[in-house]
Amino acid sequence: MNLLLSEDQVQIVDTLKHFLSEEAPISRFRPPAPQIGNQDHLLLPHLAELGFLGISIPEESGGIGLSGAEEMVVYREFGRNLLSPAIMGSMLGARVAAAAGNTALLDELLSGKTRVGLANPLGDASIGALCKGEFHLIESIDAPWLLCCDEQGSALLRRSDFTAIEQVHAMDHSLSLERARLENIAPAAWVSAEQDAIYTRALVLIGAFSVGLAEATRDMAVEYAKIREQFGKPIGSFQSIKHICADMAIRAESALCQAAVASLTLSADEPGAEFHSTACKLVSIDAALKNASQNIQVHGAIGFTSEADAHLYLKRAHVMDQLWGDTRVQRERMLRAPFAG
């Protein structure tokens, strides 16, 4: 199994890096940015023009027809630039629409004209032919559709189907968060896990996004250690800082390797996809959380201030952990998952 990027994948990464550096720099979150929410949805039509929204959708359905491996490297760059996780709503929502045969909605989603938020189940909430329970709605205030998925399948729900919608404070202030309920509502589109393992794919993409977080914070810590001086020397020359940065590099590399294995296993539809996708989220979230925390530590006193960018990555890592099953849930799932030796 070759874990190195191909020439075509390198071109995809370079194109996306250039676009995001111009249109979605981390500086967009600094004052006078909105206190709650973001404007990342404005990038959807441009990402659609570049083909990223339908990168893994079959060509006959209007997509690009690439594999989960290409999708993984794309989400890695999304994580590096802290793109709104609602991007998963648009891209995975398009898969639901395609599998459900809703071509009109599929065309809207692939064009980037229609937004899709995320519905994260809470407690005993369930989705299927009928959906019910309590949910966290992420990035859904102006989105007519919401995506929800679990091990049984994936659903596209109308925002108007939810009741008792209440805005709540999010740990990550750059995201909008609401609490809402569903009362035995039939989804507008439902796809079973046997028809398309979207939940398994979602775990890989969350993991890939988290790899980007881990790599970005590693790079931030290393660059700061080069320029910050104490006792007349760069702090990167001190052994304790060297050890921290080395640990961050190892975590990021381990997470990337696991994400690559999971995406290739998923793309080839090989046995073990469930195990590796779960491992992907676990390893990558662990790397993202620990690297974000240690990045703050390397930055010292300034790392704890809202003016620095370091806190943004830690908050986003916690959000990605909670999405569609936190670390405890994923550990339980890993124990149940069959592993192909």
N, C-alpha and C positions, 0 to 999 in steps of 0.2 A: 504494500500500500504506500503510495507516494504522497507525502503530506506537504510537499512544496507546491507553490503556486505555479500554474502554467503561464505561458506568455499571454494568452487571452485573459486569464484571471488577473494578471498584473495590469493589463490595460483597463480592465473594469475598475480595479481599485484606484488606479491613477486618475481616471475620469471622475470618479466619485469624490476622491480627495480634493481635487481641484474645485469641483462644484461646491462642496461643503465648506471649504476654506473661504470661498468667496461669499457664499450665501448664508452660511450657518456657523460663523465663528463663535467660540465660547463667549466672546465679549458681548454677544447679544443679550446675555442675562444680567449684565451690569447696569446700574442706574444710568438713564431713567427707564429701564425696562419695566414692564407691568409687574405689580406686586404679586399677582396671581395669574398663572397661565403663560402662554407663549404664542408666537405667531408662526410656528413651524408648519401649520396647515397650508400656508401660502406657498410652500415649496412643492406641494403635491403635483400641481400641473407640470412643473419643470422636471420633477423626477419621472413623471409619466412620459414626457417627451424624450427623456434619455433612456426609457425602457425599463427603469428599475422597479416600477410598481408591478409589472407583469413578468419579472425576470424568470420565475419558475412556472408560469402558466404556459400550457402547451400552445404551440404556434397556431393550431387550428382553432383555438379559443381566443386568439388575439394577443397572446403573450409572446415572450421571447423564446421560451422553451428550453432554458438552461436548467442545470441540476441544482440540488440543494447545496452543493459545494460552492457554487457561485453565489447563491443566496446567503450562505454563511459569511463569506468575506465581505459582502455588502453590509450586513448587520454589524459586523465588527467595526466598520467605519461609522455607521450610525451611532454606535456606542461611544466612540472616540469624540464625537461632536455633540453628544447629549441630545440627539434628535428625539423628538417626542415619541414615546412608546406607542402612540396611536398609529404610527406607521405600520405596525403589525395589524391593526384593524383594517387598514386599506388593503394590504397585500394578502393577508390570510382571508380577509372577507371576500376578496376576489376569487380565491380558491373555492370558498363555500358557494358563491354565486355560480361559478363555472360547473362545479359538481352537481349543483341543484338544477342546472339548465336555465337559470335566469339570465338570459343574454343581455337584456336591457340594463339590469343592474350591474352586470359584469362590465359592460362598456362604460358606464358611468364611473365605476371604481378605477378601471384601468386608465381613464382620462384624467383622474385626479380631481374631478369636479364635485364629487360627493365624499364627504368625510365619514369615517367610521370610528367611533370610540370603542373603548374596551369595557366589558362587564366582567368583574371579578367576583365569583361566587363566594358568599360568606356562610359559615355554619353548614346547615343542612340543605342549602339551596341545590336545585337540580335542574338540568336541562335535558331536553329530548323532544318527543312529540308534543309534550306540554312542559312549560318551564315555570318554575315557582321558586319562591324564597327571597332572601335578601342579598343584595349585590352592592359592590362598590362600582360606581361608574367613573371611569378615568378618561379625561379629555373628551367629554361627551356633551358639553353645554350647547354647542351649536352643531352637533352631529345628528343627522336624522336616523343613523343606524348604529347599532352596537354589536360587537362580536363577542361571543362567549364560547369557550370550549372546555371539554374535560375528556376523560378517558373513553367515554361512550360516544362522543361525537362533537360536532361544532354547529353553532346556530348564529344566524343573523336576526337580530331583534330590532324592532322599531323603538325609538326612544319614547314615543307616545304610548307604548305598551306598559311602561313602568309607572308605578304610582308611588305616592309618599316620597317624592324626590326632595332631598334636603342637601344643601351644599354644606360640606364639612371641610375643616382645615387639613391639607395634605402635608406630610412630612417634607415633600419636595414642593416648594412654593411655585416652581415653574410649571406645575401641572395642576389642572383643575380636578377636583374630587367631589363626588356626591354619593349619598347613600340612598338606595331606592329598593322597591319591592316589585315582584311579579306574582300575579295570582292566576296560576294555571293558564298561561298564555301560549298559544301555538306560535312558534317562530315563523318568520316570513320565509326562511330557508333553513333546512336542517340536513346535515350530512353525517352519516354514521362513521365511526372510526374504521369500519371495514371498507367503506367506500373510499375514504381518504383520511389517512392518519394525521389530521391537522394538529391535534394536541401534541403528538410526538414531534412534529415539525416545529411547533411553537416552543417546545422546551429547548430544541437546538438553537433556535433564533434568539431566545432569551439568553442562552449561554453565550452565543456569539456576540451579542450586544454587550454582555458583561465582560467578555474578553477585551473589547474596546475600552471599557471603563478601566480595567486593570492595566492595560498598556498605557493609556493616557496618563494615569496617575503615576505610574513608574517613570515615564518620561518627564513629568513635571518635577518629581522629586530629584531626579538626576540633574536636570538643568539648574534647579535652584541650588543644589549642593555644589555646583561648579562656581556660582557667583557669590553666594553668601559667605562672608568671611567672619571668623572669630579668632582672636589671638593672632591676627595677621595672616591667617591661612584660610583657604576655602574649606568649608565644613566637610566637603567630600573627601578630604584627605584624612579625616579622622576615622579610625577603625569602626567605631559604632555606627556611623552613617554608612560606611561601605557595606557593612553587614546588612543593614536595613534595605539598601538599594539592591543588593544581590538577592535577598529573599524576595523582593518585589519582582525582580526579573524572572526568577525561577517560577514563581506563582503564575505570572502572565504567560510564560512559555508552556507550562503544564496545561493551563486552561486552553490555550490555542491548540495544542496537540489533541486534547480531548474533543474540542469542538470540530476539528478537522476529521477525526475518526468518526464521530457521530454523524456528521453531514455526509460523508462518503458511504457509511453503512446505510443511512436513510435513502440516499440516492440510488444505491444498488439494490434496495429492497432486500437486504440480507438479514438473516437471523441475528438477533442481538440489537436491533435498532432501538427497541424500547429501553433496554439496559443502558446503551451508550448515550441516548438522549437524556435520560435521567441523570447519568453521571456527568454529562455535559453541563447541565444546569447547576448541579451541586458543586463541581470543581470550579466553575467559572464564577458563580456567586461568591464562593469563599474567597477567591482571588480578588474579586472586585471590592468586597467589603474590607478585607485586610489591607489591600494596597491603598485604598482610599484613606483608611485610618492612618496608616504609616506615612502617607504623603503629607497629611496634616502635621504629623509629628516632626517630619523633616523640616517643614516650613516654620516650625517653632511657634512663637506667639502670633505671628501674622497669619498662620494657618488656621487659627481659630476665629478669624474675623470674617464678617460677611463680605468685605471688600475683596477678599481673595477668592479664587475660583475653586479652591480645594474642597470646600464643603459641598459644592454642587454634585460632585462625583459620589461622595458618601451617601447623600440623600437619594440619588438616583439608584445606587446599588441596593439600598433597602427597598425601594419600590419594586425593582425587578425581582427581588427575592420573594415578595408577597404575591406576585402575579401568577395566577393559576396554579397555586400550590407552593407554600413556602418550604424552607429547608427540611422541616420535620416531615411534611407530607411527602416530599421527594425521597427522603431516606426510607420511609415506609414503602414507597412504591418500588424503590430499588430492591428491597428485600423480596418483593413479590415477582420481580421481572425475571423472565428466563434469560440465561446467558449462554450464548453459543460459543463453545470453546474453539 
